[in-house]
Amino acid sequence: MAEIGGRVIDNLDCEGEEGERGERGKRGRRGERGRRGHDGRDGATGSTGPAAPASGGLLKFSGIAGVSSNGEPRISFLADAGFGLTTSSDASPSYPNAIPRNLRNLATNLRFFTLQPGQSVLIELIKNFNTVPVVLASIPYGGVNPTTGIQSVLFGPAPFAIGDTLDLVVTVTGVLDVTGLFLSAIVGVE
C-alpha cells in the first residue's frame, strides 16, 4: 500500500518490483481493407510538382479568330485574356519574355465549329514574329487533318531569351457565314 498526493492506493509496489503479467485478451475484429497502393509499373512517382529552380507552367491563349467575307485567308493572333483582349487581334501582341525559359509542346482546341471540305485553319506558334520569325510548331485543321476539337504537337525544348517575343498566329481560309472561330491554345513552359 502507498500514499500519493494524500490518496491511498492498494497493490502498488514501491520497491520497483513488477507483478505478473495477466493473460492476453481476445483479438479484435479485422478492419476494412484499404485501396491497393502504387505498384510502380506506370512510371516514376515523384513529387506532385516541379521544384522552384525548375518551375514551369502553361501559357494560355484564346480568342475568336476572324474570317474574311470572301473566304480568302485571314490572319488573326490569339491573345492572353490578361492582355485585355476578349477576341483575337489583327495585330501581333508580341508577348515579350522576361526571364530565360524553354517552351515545349503546343495544344489547341477549335470549339463550336466543324470545318467543311475546302475550309482550313492553321495555328502557328512563332518566336520573334516582327523581327526574324521562327515557326516553332504548327497545327492544321481541315482537309486530311481533324476538322474540330483538340490537337497537340510535341516540340522543344525551344530556348527563349530575355526580350524574345511569342505570338500565336491563326490563318483561317474558306470559312464564310460566321463571325469567327473560337480557339484556345496552351504552350508548356520550363
CORLIN-V810557 format. One record per residue. PHI is phi in degrees with one decimal (999 if undefined). OMEGA is omega in whole degrees, -180 to 180 (none if undefined). Layout:
PHI/OMEGA + PHI/OMEGA
This chain:
999/-180 + -140.0/178 + -121.8/180 + -128.3/178 + 57.8/178 + 83.6/180 + -109.4/179 + -95.7/-179 + -121.9/178 + -79.4/173 + 58.1/176 + -101.5/-179 + -87.1/-177 + -88.0/-176 + -95.1/179 + 83.5/178 + -82.8/180 + -109.4/177 + -84.7/180 + -72.6/178 + -80.7/180 + -76.7/179 + -71.9/179 + -73.1/179 + -76.3/180 + -69.6/179 + -70.7/179 + -74.4/-179 + -74.0/-178 + -73.8/179 + -77.2/-180 + -68.7/-179 + -79.8/178 + -80.3/179 + -75.4/-176 + -67.2/-180 + -78.9/-179 + -68.9/-180 + -102.7/176 + 82.8/-176 + -76.8/-177 + -106.9/173 + 112.2/-177 + -68.0/177 + -121.7/180 + -96.6/180 + -66.2/-176 + -81.1/179 + -153.1/-178 + -71.9/175 + -72.5/-174 + -54.4/-178 + -63.3/-179 + -111.1/-175 + -63.8/-180 + -133.2/179 + 170.8/-178 + -131.1/170 + -102.7/-174 + -113.5/-179 + -133.0/176 + -158.3/177 + 165.1/175 + -109.0/-178 + -71.0/-179 + -72.0/176 + -123.7/178 + -89.5/-177 + -75.1/-178 + -113.3/178 + 84.7/177 + -67.0/179 + -57.6/177 + -128.6/-179 + -101.6/175 + -133.3/178 + -124.3/176 + -73.9/-175 + -123.0/171 + -83.9/-178 + -57.4/178 + -69.2/180 + -78.3/178 + 92.4/180 + -103.7/178 + -94.0/174 + -123.4/178 + -74.1/-176 + -114.7/173 + -85.8/179 + -112.0/-179 + -67.0/176 + -74.2/179 + 43.4/180 + -64.4/-179 + -82.7/178 + -93.8/-176 + -92.2/179 + -137.0/179 + -61.6/180 + -146.7/171 + -111.6/173 + -105.0/-178 + -150.2/171 + 70.6/-179 + -138.3/174 + -129.0/-179 + -131.6/178 + -143.4/172 + -97.7/-172 + -112.3/171 + 62.8/-180 + -156.9/175 + -118.2/-179 + -68.5/177 + -101.3/178 + -54.2/-179 + 90.2/178 + -103.6/180 + -150.5/174 + -135.3/177 + -124.5/178 + -110.4/-178 + -125.6/173 + -94.8/-172 + -122.6/175 + -91.8/176 + 54.7/-177 + -54.4/-174 + -88.8/179 + -116.6/177 + -121.1/-173 + -65.3/176 + -129.3/178 + -79.9/180 + -87.2/-178 + -159.8/176 + -141.2/179 + -130.2/178 + -96.0/171 + -120.8/177 + 98.4/-177 + 66.5/180 + -82.6/-179 + -92.3/177 + -54.2/-178 + -103.7/177 + -167.5/172 + 93.3/-174 + -95.1/173 + -136.6/176 + -145.8/177 + -139.0/179 + -92.8/173 + -153.5/172 + 89.9/13 + -74.3/177 + -110.2/-177 + -70.2/175 + -121.6/178 + -88.9/175 + -59.5/179 + 94.5/174 + -63.6/-179 + -116.2/-176 + -133.5/176 + -137.0/171 + -110.9/-174 + -100.2/180 + -118.6/175 + -113.9/-180 + -108.9/-179 + -129.2/172 + 79.9/-179 + -94.3/179 + -126.8/170 + 64.1/171 + -136.0/180 + -81.5/179 + 167.3/-179 + -113.7/179 + -79.2/-179 + -133.8/171 + -142.1/-179 + -149.2/177 + -134.6/179 + -121.4/178 + -81.4/180 + -121.8/174 + -135.7/none
